[in-house]
Amino acid sequence: MPAKIEVEQRGLLSQKRFLKLKGFFSKNAKFLGEKDRLSLIYFRHKSHRLEDERDNTIDLKLRITNKKPELVLKHGKWGSKDSRKEFGFQIERRQFWEMAEFLKVLGFTHGVLNATKTFAFKYKGMEFALVEVPGWGHYFEAEILSSKKNWKKADERLDGEIQKLGLKIVGEKEYLKLLKSLNSRKGFHFDFEKEGFSRIRKKFRKYL
């Protein structure tokens, strides 16, 4: 089966707008579920600098959502709007740290951590995720799964619905600033060449 193309757009939300949109979707969309997620987002470079990752088309994450872990890889250029191939491989919960060790052996040792609470809705054939990052802020992600051939039409469709909802996607410069803000938080970097997994286990135990 060919890999899916995930066509996705993102934008920032104030807390007030987040709650208002959550109420709107609760009445007008299908609720897909609430997700508590911890992601280990791997970087190619040891600097942890976003600028050094700008041309990296490999987006590798080890994440656990509602106690269910998976290895996820997205391939393609990334930004505030993107269309990338997505591969996902579910693993057993007991294998989460074993997979982290496996990736370490392969040379994936550096990156950033992100912990989120997400409310996901199906709206007009699209998935809208309202994301809260505790202690940081809120944003939305809107996506459609498409074939490679039709991704532009899917992107235009997302554009239209986002505008109807009165939302705005972030531009590229603003998106990079957003990611830098997320990635620069103290205690959210990891370097498995210098540390084990115990700090992360302790700090994020409620997700694990």
Buried (B, 14 or more C-beta within 10 A) or exposed (E): EEBBBBBBBBBBBEEEBBEEBBEBBEEEBEEBEEBBBBBBBBBBEEEBEBEEBEEBEEBBBBBBBEEBBBBBBBBBEBBBBBBBBBEEEEBEEEBBBEBBBBBBEEEBBBBBBBBBBBBBBEBEEBBBBBBBBEEBBBBBBBBBBBEEEEBEEBBEBBBEBBEEBEBEBBEEEBBBEBBEEBBEBEEBBBEBEEEEBEEBEEBBEEBB
